[in-house]
Amino acid sequence: MLANSLVELDRNHLIHPVASWRGHEQAGVRLLTHGQGATVRDGQGRELIDGFAGLWCVNAGYGQPKVIEAATRQMQDLCYATGYFGLGSEPAVRLAARLAEAAPGDLDHVYFTLGGSDAVDSTIRFVRYYWHARGLPQKQHFISVEQGYHGSSTAGAGLTALPAFHAGFGVPYDWQHKIPTHDLYRNPVGNDPQTVIAASRQHLLDKVEELGGPEHVAAFYVEPIQGSGGVLVPPPGWMAAMRDLCASLDILFIADEVITAFGRTGPLFACADEGIVPDFITTAKGLTSGYVPMGAVFMSDHVYQVIADGAGKAAVGHGQTYSAHPVSAAVGLAVLDLYQDELLENGQVMGQRLQAGLASLSDHPLVGDVRGRGMLAAIELVTDKDAKTRLPAAADPANRIFDRAWDQGVVLRAFGWGVLGYAPPLCCTADEIDQIVERTRRVLDLTLGDPDIRAAMR
């Protein structure tokens, strides 16, 4: 089928996620046709380095033979097995066991979902069940962090703290609350790590008090690095301090590692960076490297035992048709092998190269901040470095910069307020990392030449 025919079919029938529907109808779809390693090819035959790994997810890179073979073999042997009625499949059992072994602390129990959004929704249900089982149903308030992202499902979107996911949807609910972000670049208290940590602790204490005390607060949700909020990296010690505070208040601590897990920041789980053990971890994306849908909730043993005892012989009424899907689990096992055998080590080396390369762009007139950890990074653009003035909204940075990067042969995330996001596959070579940096430099130079940007410069 001709590419232009596909564009018309797309306009007429396919609803794209988080898109302006009218805007997409006008612009049309960019078709991707092939992927190999860290590169993709579009419908015009253009080769691009995927500096964003699809949607923070193709951590292992495209076209890995061992992953394809594992999926093919499992489809031939057993294409589906339900987890209901006490049934299961070998890949799902083995993947749960290996993940539990690799997870920190007592996160010994794994519930498989279809992706990150329903992993978050699953934790909301499990948290409520836990407190009811403990005889504390009044612990019903949930707190998350401004600029955080916890999916776009009905409940998860309320924990998400980005306006586009609230407008017109009737969320957040009255049991969902926020505290200010730890953003070091634009924090009102400055960028001293200990000051920011102290401020965040106080914000959480104040919010808990506002809600009637810890006896009314069920859980606190946070990403180790806020991804869709602009790749906001907390100061060292922040996660550990917030985890310790929640433990002292008897509030469950949920680490949303949908973006950060599976080598994205260096280790298999970003929580390992500070040696913390949450009550739950949510994952997806890198779990199967985006080859097939799957997410996972890691549940600590102490939470599991309370829920199991609370239910007794009754069923815990939560499930999905495709939970623990055998093909997804087989892919997860193959991807986990790749991580542990080669990709975590390569990702750590390439992550250092990426951070250093992007940091070398700090002297560019448009660059206000460069931040990140491992193979997760961002550049924040400004028109005045001292005042930290954002790019003018009329410049439409989300679209203009994405388009310009595409033309330069690199896929990146362009946020609407002038932040460029990076999350390359862990299989990247040194040359590919260097090309990401060099092509970004060209994008910055071209953007600096725009009349509306130059007019806004100070």
Residue pairs with C-beta under 8 A, 6 or more apart in sequence:
3 31
3 43
3 44
6 29
6 31
6 43
7 28
7 29
7 31
10 28
10 29
11 24
11 25
11 28
11 29
14 29
15 21
16 24
16 29
17 152
18 152
18 164
30 42
30 43
30 406
31 42
31 43
32 40
32 41
32 42
32 43
33 41
33 42
33 43
34 40
34 41
35 41
35 50
35 58
35 62
35 63
36 61
36 62
36 63
37 61
37 62
37 63
37 425
37 427
37 428
38 49
38 50
38 61
38 62
38 424
38 425
38 427
38 428
38 429
38 432
39 47
39 48
39 49
39 50
39 62
39 432
40 47
40 48
40 50
40 62
40 411
41 47
41 48
42 48
46 409
47 409
48 406
48 409
48 410
48 411
49 409
49 410
49 411
49 424
49 432
49 435
49 436
49 439
50 58
50 62
50 411
50 424
50 425
51 410
51 411
51 412
51 422
51 423
51 424
51 436
52 411
52 412
52 413
52 421
52 422
52 423
52 424
53 59
53 290
53 423
53 424
53 425
54 290
55 285
55 290
56 227
56 259
56 264
56 285
56 286
56 376
56 423
57 284
57 285
57 286
57 289
57 290
58 289
58 290
58 291
58 425
59 262
59 263
59 264
59 285
59 286
59 289
59 290
59 335
59 339
59 343
59 347
59 375
59 425
59 426
60 67
60 286
60 289
60 335
60 338
60 339
60 343
60 425
60 426
60 427
61 289
61 425
61 426
61 427
61 428
62 425
64 289
64 334
64 335
64 338
66 334
66 337
66 338
67 289
67 291
67 331
67 334
67 335
67 338
68 291
69 334
70 330
70 331
70 333
70 334
71 291
71 292
71 327
71 330
71 331
71 334
73 330
74 91
74 326
74 327
74 329
74 330
74 331
75 327
78 89
78 326
79 326
79 327
80 325
80 326
80 327
81 87
81 88
81 89
81 92
81 324
81 325
81 326
82 321
83 92
83 112
83 319
83 323
83 324
84 319
88 324
89 324
89 326
89 329
90 326
91 326
91 327
91 329
91 330
91 332
91 333
92 112
92 324
92 325
92 326
92 329
94 329
94 333
95 110
95 112
95 329
95 332
95 333
95 336
96 110
96 112
96 324
98 333
98 336
99 110
99 296
99 298
99 332
99 336
100 107
100 108
100 109
100 110
100 298
102 268
102 269
102 336
103 269
103 281
103 298
104 269
104 271
104 272
104 275
104 276
104 277
105 277
105 300
106 277
106 300
106 301
106 302
107 277
107 278
107 280
107 281
107 298
107 299
107 300
107 301
108 299
108 300
108 301
108 304
109 298
109 299
109 300
109 301
109 304
110 296
110 297
110 298
110 299
111 122
111 126
111 296
111 297
111 299
111 323
112 294
112 295
112 296
112 297
112 323
112 324
112 325
112 328
112 329
113 119
113 122
113 284
113 294
113 295
113 296
113 297
113 320
113 323
114 293
114 294
114 295
114 320
114 322
114 323
115 284
115 293
115 294
115 295
116 151
116 256
116 258
116 282
116 283
116 284
116 285
116 295
117 150
117 151
117 152
117 153
117 156
117 295
118 151
118 153
118 295
118 320
119 151
119 258
119 282
119 283
119 284
119 295
119 296
119 297
120 150
120 151
120 153
120 155
120 156
120 159
120 221
120 256
120 258
120 282
121 151
121 153
121 154
121 155
121 156
122 282
122 297
122 318
123 219
123 254
123 280
123 282
123 297
124 142
124 155
124 156
124 159
124 219
125 318
126 280
126 297
126 299
126 303
126 307
126 318
127 142
127 218
127 219
127 252
127 254
127 280
128 140
128 218
129 307
129 310
129 311
129 316
129 318
130 252
130 303
130 306
130 307
130 310
131 137
131 139
131 140
131 218
132 310
133 306
133 307
133 309
133 310
133 311
134 306
134 310
136 215
138 215
138 216
139 215
139 216
139 217
139 218
140 175
140 216
140 218
141 175
141 176
141 177
141 211
141 216
141 217
141 218
142 159
142 175
142 176
142 177
142 217
142 218
142 219
142 220
142 221
143 177
143 178
143 179
143 204
143 207
143 208
143 217
143 219
143 220
143 221
143 251
144 150
144 159
144 160
144 161
144 176
144 177
144 178
144 179
144 220
144 221
144 222
145 161
145 178
145 179
145 180
145 181
145 182
145 221
145 222
145 223
145 226
146 161
146 178
146 179
146 180
146 181
146 229
147 161
147 162
147 181
147 183
147 226
147 229
147 230
147 232
148 159
148 160
148 161
148 162
148 178
148 181
148 221
148 222
148 223
148 226
148 229
148 256
149 160
149 161
149 162
149 165
149 223
149 226
149 227
149 228
149 229
149 256
150 156
150 157
150 159
150 160
150 221
150 223
150 256
151 157
151 159
151 160
151 258
152 160
152 165
154 169
154 171
155 173
157 165
157 166
157 169
157 171
157 172
158 166
158 171
158 172
158 173
158 176
159 172
159 176
159 221
160 166
161 178
161 229
162 228
162 229
165 171
166 172
172 178
177 207
177 211
179 200
179 203
179 204
179 206
179 207
180 188
180 199
180 200
180 203
181 187
181 226
181 229
181 232
182 196
182 197
182 200
182 232
182 234
182 235
182 238
183 230
183 232
184 191
184 193
184 196
184 232
184 233
184 234
184 235
184 371
185 191
185 232
185 368
185 369
185 371
185 380
185 388
186 388
187 196
187 199
189 195
189 196
189 199
190 196
193 235
193 236
193 237
193 238
194 235
194 237
196 234
196 235
196 238
197 235
197 237
197 238
197 241
200 238
200 241
200 242
201 241
201 242
201 245
204 220
204 242
204 245
204 246
205 245
208 214
208 217
208 249
208 251
211 217
214 249
214 250
214 251
217 249
217 251
218 251
218 252
219 251
219 252
219 253
219 254
219 279
220 242
220 246
220 251
220 252
220 253
220 254
221 254
221 256
222 239
222 242
222 253
222 254
222 255
222 256
223 255
223 256
223 257
223 258
223 259
223 260
224 234
224 239
224 255
224 257
224 260
224 265
224 270
224 271
224 273
225 231
225 232
225 233
225 234
225 259
225 260
225 265
225 270
225 372
225 373
225 376
226 232
227 258
227 259
227 260
227 376
227 421
228 259
230 378
230 380
230 415
230 417
230 419
230 421
231 371
231 372
231 376
231 377
231 378
231 419
231 421
231 422
232 371
233 371
233 372
233 373
236 274
237 274
239 255
239 271
239 273
239 274
239 276
240 274
240 275
240 276
242 253
243 253
243 276
243 277
243 278
246 252
246 253
247 253
252 279
252 280
252 303
253 278
253 279
253 280
254 278
254 279
254 280
254 281
254 282
255 270
255 271
255 276
255 278
255 280
255 281
255 282
256 281
256 282
257 269
257 270
257 271
257 281
257 282
257 283
258 282
258 283
258 284
258 285
258 295
259 285
259 376
259 423
260 269
260 270
260 376
261 268
261 269
261 270
261 281
261 283
261 285
261 286
261 287
262 268
262 283
262 285
262 286
262 287
262 289
262 335
262 339
263 286
263 339
263 343
263 344
263 347
263 348
263 374
263 375
263 426
264 270
264 286
264 347
264 374
264 375
264 376
264 423
265 273
265 351
265 373
265 374
265 375
265 376
266 273
266 344
266 347
266 348
266 351
266 373
266 374
267 273
267 344
268 339
268 340
268 344
269 281
270 373
271 277
271 278
271 281
273 373
277 300
278 300
279 299
279 300
279 302
279 303
280 297
280 298
280 299
280 300
280 303
281 297
281 298
282 295
282 296
282 297
282 298
283 295
283 296
283 297
283 298
284 294
284 295
284 296
286 335
287 294
287 295
287 296
287 332
287 335
288 294
288 328
288 331
288 332
288 335
289 331
289 335
289 338
291 331
291 335
292 325
292 327
292 328
292 331
293 322
293 328
294 325
294 328
294 329
294 331
294 332
307 316
322 328
339 426
343 426
343 427
344 426
346 426
346 427
346 428
347 374
347 375
347 426
348 374
350 375
350 424
350 426
350 428
350 429
350 430
350 433
351 373
351 374
351 375
351 376
353 430
353 433
353 434
354 372
354 375
354 377
354 422
354 424
354 428
354 433
354 436
354 437
355 372
355 373
355 374
355 377
357 433
357 434
357 436
357 437
358 370
358 372
358 377
358 379
358 422
358 437
358 440
359 370
360 437
361 367
361 370
361 379
361 437
361 440
361 441
361 444
362 370
364 441
364 444
364 445
364 448
365 385
365 448
365 457
366 381
366 382
366 383
366 444
366 447
366 448
366 453
367 379
367 380
367 381
367 382
367 444
368 380
368 381
368 382
368 385
368 388
369 378
369 379
369 380
369 382
370 377
370 378
370 379
370 380
371 377
371 378
371 380
372 378
372 422
375 422
375 423
375 424
375 425
375 426
375 428
376 422
376 423
377 421
377 422
377 423
378 419
378 420
378 421
378 422
379 419
379 420
379 440
380 418
380 419
380 420
381 390
381 391
381 397
381 418
381 419
381 420
381 444
381 447
382 388
382 389
382 390
382 391
382 418
383 389
383 390
383 391
383 392
383 453
383 456
383 457
383 458
384 457
384 458
386 458
387 458
389 456
389 458
390 417
390 418
391 397
391 417
391 418
391 453
391 456
392 452
392 453
392 456
393 416
394 452
395 418
395 450
395 452
395 453
395 456
397 414
397 415
397 416
397 417
397 418
398 414
398 415
398 416
399 414
400 414
400 447
400 450
401 412
401 414
401 418
401 420
401 443
401 447
402 412
402 413
402 414
404 443
404 446
404 447
405 411
405 412
405 414
405 420
405 439
405 440
405 443
408 439
408 442
408 443
408 446
409 435
409 439
410 435
410 436
410 439
410 440
410 443
412 420
412 421
412 422
412 436
412 440
413 420
413 421
413 422
413 423
414 420
414 421
415 421
420 440
420 443
422 436
424 432
424 433
424 436
428 436
447 453
448 454
448 457
